[in-house]
Amino acid sequence: MGGRAHRSEELDDCTVDYATFRENNDHTPLLKGLPEDRCQCPHTAPGTEALQFGPTLEVRPTSEAIMKNLQATQKASG
């Protein structure tokens, strides 16, 4: 998935994510494997740029699923 920049840092028990989406992409495949194949974290910033703060223990499963599915997508297309 191109057109995406992402940075994530853990601060104590909080995870801070900043993401920029430069292209329209369907992110649904990246959430496969999560309950209802959907992100379980609340989102406060929709749009092409997002700054999110969330409890690390709740954010971690979503981040791990996204990375696993992103790697599988890249292997399939490469």
N, C-alpha and C positions, 0 to 999 in steps of 0.2 A: 504494500500500500504506500504509494508515494504521496508527496505533498503534505507531509506531517512532520512537525517538530515537537518534541516532548522532553520535559525535564521533571524529575521527581526527587524529592528529598524527604527523609524522615527526620522529624524534630520531636524528640522524646516519643510520646505515644500518638503523635499526629503526623500524617503524611500530607505534604503539599505537592500538588501536581500543577504544572503549567503546560498547556498544549495549544498549538496553533495548527489549524487545518487549512491548507492553501488550495485544496481541491475537494470537490464533493465526493465523498466515499461512503459506501454502505458499511458501517462498522459491525453490523449484526453478526457476521461470521466470527469476529474476534471474541464475541461473548459466549460462544458455544461452550456448553459444559457447566455454565453457571446455572443456578436455579432459574427456571423459566427462560434460559438462554438470554438473560437480561442482566445489566449491571445492577448490583444490589446497593450501591452507594447513592446517597442523595446528591443531586447536582444543583449548583446555584448559579452557573454561568453558561447558558446555552449560546450557541453561535460558533463563529469561526475561531475564537480565542476563548480559552477556559482557564480559570484559576480556581482550583478546588482545594479545600481543606477537609480532611476526614480522619477518623480514628484508624490508625495503622492496622489494627487487627481486623477491621471490617474491609479496608481497602485492599489488603494483601491478596486475598483469594481472587479478586477481580483482576488485579495487575498480573498475577501469575497466569490466569487463564488467557488474558489478552496476549501476553508474550508467547505462550505455548502455541496459540492459534496463529499469531503473526508469523512465527517461525515456520509452521506447517504450510501457511499460504505462500511464503517466500520460496520454500523448497519446491512446492508444486509448480510455481511459475518460473523457476530458474533452472 
